[in-house]
Amino acid sequence: QVQLVESGGGLVQAGGSLKLSCAASGSIFGINAMGWYRQAPGKQRELVAQISSGGSTDYADSVKGRFTISRDNAKNTVYLQMNSLQPEDTAVYYCNAQVVVPILRNCWGQGTQVTVSS
């Protein structure tokens, strides 16, 4: 069984920064892509950023230049550094990972709340 545990959410003022972490644990043979999604009240879940096992990254247009995704493959951990946060970034942020167990499973974390006050 695979678990994704997120941490680092919280309340921050506009212009501030937060860093999210997500660690995968369990019977893991390997991890392909990892990513962060977010869901604001009344809106659909959307991709924020993703990173391949080789380190290639992709970002939503709304966060380009402000957010940075990275990963530590030795620790099965993905990070999201969020700078210049704005009220519209307020959402529940979910970690996602394509985990090989050995079949490929799409796994989700429980979510962490990020609130940006104006």
Number of C-alpha atoms within 10 A of each C-alpha: 7 16 16 21 18 22 16 15 18 14 14 18 14 17 14 14 17 17 16 21 21 28 19 23 14 10 13 16 11 15 21 16 18 28 26 26 19 22 19 16 9 6 9 9 15 14 17 22 23 25 21 17 15 10 15 11 16 16 19 13 9 11 16 12 11 13 20 18 24 20 22 12 14 6 11 18 20 25 23 22 15 19 17 15 23 17 15 13 20 20 21 18 26 25 29 23 27 19 22 16 15 11 10 14 14 13 15 21 19 13 22 21 18 22 20 20 16 11
